[in-house]
Amino acid sequence: MNTKKLVLDNVRVFSTERMDLVENGRILVEGGRISSAGSRGSVDIPPDAQVIDGGGRVALPGLIDAHLHITGMRSGDNVKEPLLTPMGVFFARGVKDLEKLIMAGFTTIVDAGGIVALHLREAVNEGTIIGPRVFAAGFSLSPTFGHGDVHYMPVEYVDARTSKFMKPLKGLICDGEAECRKAARYSMREGADFIKVMATGGVLSQRDRPEYRQFTLEELKVIVDEARAAKRFVHAHAQGKEGIMNALNAGVKVIAHAIYMDEEAALLAKEKDAVVVPTLSIVHKILEVGNKAGIPEWGLRKSEEVYRDHVENARKAKKLGVKLATGTDFLGGFFPHGENAMELKIFVEKLGMTPGEAIRAATETAAEVAGMKGQTGKIEAGMVADIILVKENPLMSIDSLLKTENIELVMKGGEIVKNKLPQ
């Protein structure tokens, strides 16, 4: 049991309610949780506490990437790399990616499908490796010819039941209500924190398109029912409107990507109190480095087709009051973990958010996607002590969060993981 008492003194504390900084602040951490936070005059220092002078740094809640993949992949070539790379190499690379993430200030991540994070989660929890708190979907669910089916490979090369070809991103193929119910149960049996489903086609799946509806409303309902029965929720890859609407009407809590979310779909998301994770960073990076990364021609073409609509629809959703959380969909390699604050920058530059709003999207709102609503994402009494100290003020320039060297202290659950403050 963590019984440490720590004080972060002389810090400027970000308030999600005020969207501003509490100057000359102090944070008391006891037993891994925030005991009190506010101005120095309002927070006493216990005589047995360790005191760390923040030197006027900005204190933020630990950042959360609400949709990524720890795959250990180092290219965008989904054919050669899984064929030629031993599975252990993917895990070793994943360990390094987790280190990069926490050193960049990400204290929690939501891995939206794949077995690498599912297994490394346990190594993080037992303290064997350093990394963020991991919430993992593990085996994602896709229909035949769905976004999770490897339909750019001849069927005789692929085990159609488990998509074994895509080693780091293993998923389950299921069709019809009975198979979907069984697949959801299997995913949870293997340790899923939530259920990931493919409600539509996608950009990086060859023979479908983002607009294509995949799982039916009835199939999604049984998956949601199984998740609910086990006190979990469903996180949907949903890019086209019909699939988005089906997912929301089925009771899906998290909508990822939402490329073609129009006003009707956005208002339904708001009505259902769903969280939308647009993942704008991945398409931005594909357009920037896709050729070098080995993204196939059809993936590059579709990325170019969707990007403008994707940004515009995310802007509309923001204006309509839909809850938006930051997630990059990064895989590693050319889509590097450690640079995940790019999504905050895009939220500011493309969606018209203030830096404070983008930080809230990456903390308080993203905590919902991790199933941690009311537990983390704020610096206030009772919250898990996930705190970072930033050298430059991100409310003045959100770019400051993109520089790992600016993240001078990282605390996860009351434990200091990184401390580069001047001694």
Phi and psi in degrees as a GROMACS rama.xvg file:
@    title "Ramachandran Plot"
@    xaxis  label "Phi"
@    yaxis  label "Psi"
@TYPE xy
-79.8211  113.495  ASN-2
-113.774  10.4845  THR-3
-64.9098  146.945  LYS-4
-116.104  122.712  LYS-5
-127.896  143.848  LEU-6
-124.269  124.576  VAL-7
-95.2827  107.508  LEU-8
-106.554  155.626  ASP-9
57.6808  53.2065  ASN-10
-124.419  160.926  VAL-11
-105.518  110.352  ARG-12
-93.1345  124.081  VAL-13
-74.5712  129.007  PHE-14
-108.735  121.032  SER-15
-71.1122  -24.6052  THR-16
-75.2061  -46.6319  GLU-17
-83.0186  -17.2006  ARG-18
55.112  39.9684  MET-19
-153.307  -179.16  ASP-20
-104.116  138.015  LEU-21
-86.88  110.308  VAL-22
-74.3769  154.975  GLU-23
51.5919  52.6959  ASN-24
-100  174.772  GLY-25
-150.739  142.114  ARG-26
-128.758  126.145  ILE-27
-104.412  125.919  LEU-28
-115.822  127.93  VAL-29
-135.849  129.494  GLU-30
59.5861  32.6262  GLY-31
84.6327  -0.114318  GLY-32
-124.787  158.959  ARG-33
-76.9838  122.715  ILE-34
-87.3091  -42.0775  SER-35
-160.504  155.981  SER-36
-152.904  140.401  ALA-37
164.423  -154.577  GLY-38
-70.0586  157.891  SER-39
-59.7998  -33.1604  ARG-40
-70.9789  -18.0601  GLY-41
-99.98  -5.25145  SER-42
-125.221  115.632  VAL-43
-81.8439  151.557  ASP-44
-100.032  115.418  ILE-45
-62.0135  147.767  PRO-46
-64.0341  -23.7974  PRO-47
-101.371  16.2852  ASP-48
-91.0342  146.537  ALA-49
-80.5447  128.991  GLN-50
-108.763  128.951  VAL-51
-115.922  122.709  ILE-52
-81.9297  114.817  ASP-53
-77.513  -8.28168  GLY-54
58.6516  31.0747  GLY-55
80.5444  11.3831  GLY-56
-68.5144  158.861  ARG-57
-84.3673  127.507  VAL-58
-98.4857  120.863  ALA-59
-118.404  155.601  LEU-60
-60.7415  151.338  PRO-61
-55.2776  139.778  GLY-62
-74.9617  154.673  LEU-63
-130.459  127.645  ILE-64
-96.8603  112.282  ASP-65
-87.4079  3.34527  ALA-66
-164.842  102.816  HIS-67
-148.147  -178.068  LEU-68
-138.612  120.772  HIS-69
-88.6703  99.1731  ILE-70
-111.525  -24.3802  THR-71
76.1333  3.88009  GLY-72
-75.6811  149.145  MET-73
-122.554  6.60647  ARG-74
-143.944  177.034  SER-75
-100.084  11.7402  GLY-76
-88.273  98.2699  ASP-77
-80.6703  1.3484  ASN-78
-98.7408  -59.7973  VAL-79
-70.4281  -45.2858  LYS-80
-62.2098  -47.3465  GLU-81
-63.9729  -30.8638  PRO-82
-71.534  -37.8922  LEU-83
-99.7788  -10.2692  LEU-84
-106.845  126.181  THR-85
-62.5715  147.281  PRO-86
-59.7461  -36.4795  MET-87
-60.657  -29.7764  GLY-88
-66.4256  -39.6057  VAL-89
-60.6379  -40.5342  PHE-90
-67.3118  -41.9411  PHE-91
-62.4378  -42.3192  ALA-92
-65.4805  -37.4603  ARG-93
-60.7901  -36.5042  GLY-94
-59.4907  -44.6858  VAL-95
-67.077  -36.2627  LYS-96
-66.383  -37.4661  ASP-97
-63.3881  -39.4211  LEU-98
-61.5341  -44.195  GLU-99
-60.9167  -40.1038  LYS-100
-63.599  -48.2225  LEU-101
-71.663  -32.4974  ILE-102
-67.8901  -22.57  MET-103
-87.7295  3.51707  ALA-104
97.9184  7.53713  GLY-105
-92.53  106.994  PHE-106
-93.0647  -12.4948  THR-107
-141.472  140.814  THR-108
-133.534  152.895  ILE-109
-115.472  108.917  VAL-110
-90.2151  116.224  ASP-111
-93.5472  37.6285  ALA-112
131.853  125.362  GLY-113
137.596  154.127  GLY-114
-90.9856  -17.2707  ILE-115
-62.5878  -52.9916  VAL-116
-65.3739  -35.3004  ALA-117
-57.3855  -41.5233  LEU-118
-82.4607  -39.5577  HIS-119
-67.2351  -23.6655  LEU-120
-52.7174  -42.1641  ARG-121
-68.7919  -36.5145  GLU-122
-67.7334  -35.2135  ALA-123
-66.6283  -45.7693  VAL-124
-62.3873  -34.532  ASN-125
-88.546  -1.30537  GLU-126
84.1755  10.1487  GLY-127
-70.4207  -37.7917  THR-128
-127.395  160.636  ILE-129
-95.0434  133.942  ILE-130
-178.709  174.744  GLY-131
-68.305  167.405  PRO-132
-64.9888  128.848  ARG-133
-109.819  125.392  VAL-134
-112.367  121.311  PHE-135
-126.062  140.49  ALA-136
-82.7641  -27.7363  ALA-137
67.6547  -122.733  GLY-138
-75.8797  110.743  PHE-139
-79.6939  161.145  SER-140
-110.951  133.4  LEU-141
-143.212  145.698  SER-142
-76.6008  164.353  PRO-143
-56.2051  137.106  THR-144
64.7826  21.9827  PHE-145
-92.9606  178.386  GLY-146
-61.8657  -26.7843  HIS-147
-93.5098  0.0788533  GLY-148
-87.6814  138.187  ASP-149
-85.7951  67.1831  VAL-150
-85.5498  8.76434  HIS-151
-90.9953  -1.20243  TYR-152
-109.869  144.977  MET-153
-56.5294  141.891  PRO-154
-60.8854  -30.2898  VAL-155
-69.8303  -14.3758  GLU-156
-87.9829  -11.9943  TYR-157
-122.258  136.798  VAL-158
-78.0172  102.577  ASP-159
-66.2716  -14.4752  ALA-160
-83.0641  -31.1743  ARG-161
-130.247  4.60655  THR-162
49.8531  47.1546  SER-163
-65.2144  -20.2135  LYS-164
-57.7338  -44.5455  PHE-165
-83.3199  77.5913  MET-166
-53.1712  -50.9588  LYS-167
-72.1841  -19.367  PRO-168
-118.02  40.6011  LEU-169
-54.7013  139.562  LYS-170
-139.298  -177.68  GLY-171
-119.821  132.696  LEU-172
-96.4655  126.782  ILE-173
-146.212  139.6  CYS-174
-133.862  133.651  ASP-175
86.2738  159.311  GLY-176
-63.9398  -39.963  GLU-177
-65.8454  -45.025  ALA-178
-65.2129  -38.6044  GLU-179
-65.0045  -40.6227  CYS-180
-63.6899  -43.9307  ARG-181
-65.3894  -41.3151  LYS-182
-64.0336  -40.3874  ALA-183
-61.1693  -43.141  ALA-184
-64.2646  -40.7806  ARG-185
-64.1245  -42.6708  TYR-186
-58.5378  -43.6354  SER-187
-70.6893  -34.4759  MET-188
-58.9869  -34.4483  ARG-189
-84.3428  1.78875  GLU-190
109.594  13.4364  GLY-191
-62.8117  132.807  ALA-192
-78.5863  -25.1805  ASP-193
-154.426  168.182  PHE-194
-102.847  127.202  ILE-195
-102.256  130.241  LYS-196
-127.939  155.948  VAL-197
-103.402  98.3405  MET-198
-83.926  -17.8781  ALA-199
-144.07  172.281  THR-200
-69.5444  -172.563  GLY-201
-152.694  -172.447  GLY-202
-83.721  -44.1981  VAL-203
-101.014  39.3476  LEU-204
-131.717  126.043  SER-205
-65.8357  -49.7242  GLN-206
-96.6637  1.05316  ARG-207
-114.937  -178.969  ASP-208
-135.471  159.414  ARG-209
-55.8506  -29.8778  PRO-210
-74.6676  -19.8104  GLU-211
-68.5485  126.851  TYR-212
-72.9238  136.349  ARG-213
-114.667  -93.36  GLN-214
-54.4196  141.179  PHE-215
-78.7363  167.447  THR-216
-57.805  -42.1724  LEU-217
-66.2125  -40.5792  GLU-218
-63.8514  -42.7573  GLU-219
-64.0023  -37.5764  LEU-220
-62.0552  -39.7518  LYS-221
-71.6074  -32.6948  VAL-222
-66.3942  -45.4497  ILE-223
-60.7054  -39.56  VAL-224
-62.7523  -43.2174  ASP-225
-65.6216  -40.9906  GLU-226
-62.6734  -46.1577  ALA-227
-59.7149  -40.9511  ARG-228
-62.6432  -26.9118  ALA-229
-104.863  20.4772  ALA-230
56.2215  41.4498  LYS-231
-124.308  -178.01  ARG-232
-139.601  176.489  PHE-233
-116.108  139.229  VAL-234
-121.527  117.256  HIS-235
-110.68  129.865  ALA-236
-71.2502  111.402  HIS-237
-144.994  108.316  ALA-238
-111.181  -38.0286  GLN-239
-89.0695  156.374  GLY-240
-60.9441  -45.7103  LYS-241
-60.2521  -42.9761  GLU-242
-67.7807  -35.7911  GLY-243
-62.819  -47.4705  ILE-244
-63.1786  -42.7501  MET-245
-60.1044  -45.4221  ASN-246
-60.8682  -46.4342  ALA-247
-64.5712  -42.7312  LEU-248
-69.4856  -21.9224  ASN-249
-82.665  -12.5404  ALA-250
100.652  17.1236  GLY-251
-66.821  135.019  VAL-252
-85.9191  -35.0893  LYS-253
-122.663  127.295  VAL-254
-109.307  116.694  ILE-255
-99.1382  139.816  ALA-256
84.622  -66.5501  HIS-257
53.6344  42.5642  ALA-258
-57.5885  -46.5944  ILE-259
-108.449  40.0301  TYR-260
-77.8248  104.068  MET-261
-87.1322  -172.193  ASP-262
-61.8668  -41.9651  GLU-263
-60.4459  -45.1451  GLU-264
-68.2587  -37.6573  ALA-265
-64.5469  -42.4816  ALA-266
-66.2939  -33.8162  LEU-267
-67.4268  -40.2478  LEU-268
-60.644  -41.1544  ALA-269
-65.6772  -43.4122  LYS-270
-60.9187  -40.0045  GLU-271
-82.857  -3.67479  LYS-272
59.5056  36.0648  ASP-273
-81.4602  161.635  ALA-274
-110.376  132.816  VAL-275
-106.355  130.14  VAL-276
-116.054  96.8907  VAL-277
-68.076  -25.4494  PRO-278
50.1764  56.3647  THR-279
-74.6512  -23.37  LEU-280
-63.7058  -38.1025  SER-281
-65.5257  -42.3286  ILE-282
-69.7115  -37.8493  VAL-283
-56.2331  -45.8376  HIS-284
-71.4249  -35.3389  LYS-285
-61.5325  -42.3714  ILE-286
-66.8813  -27.659  LEU-287
-84.1215  -42.5881  GLU-288
-128.655  10.1549  VAL-289
-55.2392  -42.6597  GLY-290
-61.6605  -47.37  ASN-291
-64.5197  -34.3742  LYS-292
-76.327  -12.8648  ALA-293
88.8403  17.5092  GLY-294
-63.6156  129.923  ILE-295
-63.9162  159.483  PRO-296
-56.288  -40.63  GLU-297
-67.0026  -30.5877  TRP-298
-71.239  -40.7376  GLY-299
-63.6088  -42.8378  LEU-300
-62.7267  -46.4906  ARG-301
-67.3249  -34.1594  LYS-302
-61.0377  -43.9605  SER-303
-63.3153  -37.0951  GLU-304
-66.4846  -37.9143  GLU-305
-93.8069  -18.9457  VAL-306
-61.0224  -45.2597  TYR-307
-62.9879  -45.7886  ARG-308
-63.2748  -38.2938  ASP-309
-59.2813  -50.3635  HIS-310
-64.3673  -45.1359  VAL-311
-63.4666  -41.1068  GLU-312
-70.7641  -32.9748  ASN-313
-66.1217  -38.3839  ALA-314
-60.7621  -44.4816  ARG-315
-63.1968  -42.6237  LYS-316
-61.511  -40.3149  ALA-317
-61.6815  -45.9695  LYS-318
-63.8001  -30.5758  LYS-319
-82.7157  -2.82027  LEU-320
88.2757  17.6401  GLY-321
-70.0406  141.146  VAL-322
-72.603  119.053  LYS-323
-113.646  135.472  LEU-324
-121.727  153.066  ALA-325
-84.517  132.17  THR-326
-154.989  140.128  GLY-327
-98.91  -26.4263  THR-328
65.282  18.088  ASP-329
-66.5671  149.986  PHE-330
-114.906  -14.072  LEU-331
104.558  174.243  GLY-332
68.5453  -119.866  GLY-333
-69.0543  -11.9973  PHE-334
-119.067  73.9758  PHE-335
-78.7052  128.768  PRO-336
-68.7596  140.313  HIS-337
111.133  -22.2261  GLY-338
-107.806  23.7991  GLU-339
-70.7693  -13.6973  ASN-340
-69.3798  -4.58256  ALA-341
-54.6006  -34.6154  MET-342
-64.9453  -35.7077  GLU-343
-64.3186  -42.5859  LEU-344
-60.8775  -42.2518  LYS-345
-67.3547  -38.4295  ILE-346
-58.6948  -38.0821  PHE-347
-74.259  -49.9023  VAL-348
-77.8618  -33.2408  GLU-349
-103.773  -32.4519  LYS-350
-99.2559  -9.04302  LEU-351
80.7197  19.0894  GLY-352
-76.044  153.321  MET-353
-76.2361  160.402  THR-354
-54.8994  -38.4432  PRO-355
-63.243  -40.76  GLY-356
-64.8693  -39.0759  GLU-357
-65.913  -39.1039  ALA-358
-65.1923  -40.6833  ILE-359
-63.6837  -37.0241  ARG-360
-63.7416  -29.9355  ALA-361
-92.8122  2.39485  ALA-362
-132.317  -82.0275  THR-363
-60.8084  -48.2139  GLU-364
-70.8624  -43.3764  THR-365
-62.049  -27.3692  ALA-366
-60.7361  -31.3848  ALA-367
-63.5116  -39.4512  GLU-368
-66.7585  -27.9239  VAL-369
-87.9997  5.38817  ALA-370
70.4041  23.7216  GLY-371
-119.878  30.4314  MET-372
-58.7827  130.862  LYS-373
78.5785  1.92128  GLY-374
-112.3  -32.9724  GLN-375
-147.818  176.004  THR-376
100.648  -3.10411  GLY-377
-140.535  155.606  LYS-378
-103.76  90.2667  ILE-379
-156.738  163.148  GLU-380
-55.5613  135.72  ALA-381
95.9104  -17.2769  GLY-382
-79.1968  149.837  MET-383
-56.8806  137.899  VAL-384
-82.2652  74.1741  ALA-385
-103.092  106.711  ASP-386
-140.615  140.155  ILE-387
-124.671  147.753  ILE-388
-110.639  127.845  LEU-389
-114.055  132.094  VAL-390
-66.5705  -47.196  LYS-391
-99.2531  150.659  GLU-392
-76.637  109.734  ASN-393
-69.3802  -16.9331  PRO-394
-72.5224  -20.5048  LEU-395
-90.1743  -35.0213  MET-396
-149.74  109.213  SER-397
-63.7309  -22.4883  ILE-398
-58.6413  -23.9  ASP-399
-60.1431  -26.7582  SER-400
-76.9704  -13.8391  LEU-401
-79.382  -13.9772  LEU-402
-99.1928  110.623  LYS-403
-57.951  -32.7498  THR-404
-66.6466  -19.4716  GLU-405
-76.161  -19.9677  ASN-406
-86.3281  93.5901  ILE-407
-90.4331  -20.9456  GLU-408
-141.787  136.371  LEU-409
-128.574  124.541  VAL-410
-119.35  129.103  MET-411
-123.992  117.639  LYS-412
58.7668  32.7557  GLY-413
86.1826  -4.96875  GLY-414
-100.764  132.535  GLU-415
-82.1963  118.467  ILE-416
-96.7085  -31.6737  VAL-417
-141.655  134.693  LYS-418
-144.309  102.242  ASN-419
-114.12  20.9676  LYS-420
-67.0178  146.262  LEU-421
-58.5131  133.195  PRO-422
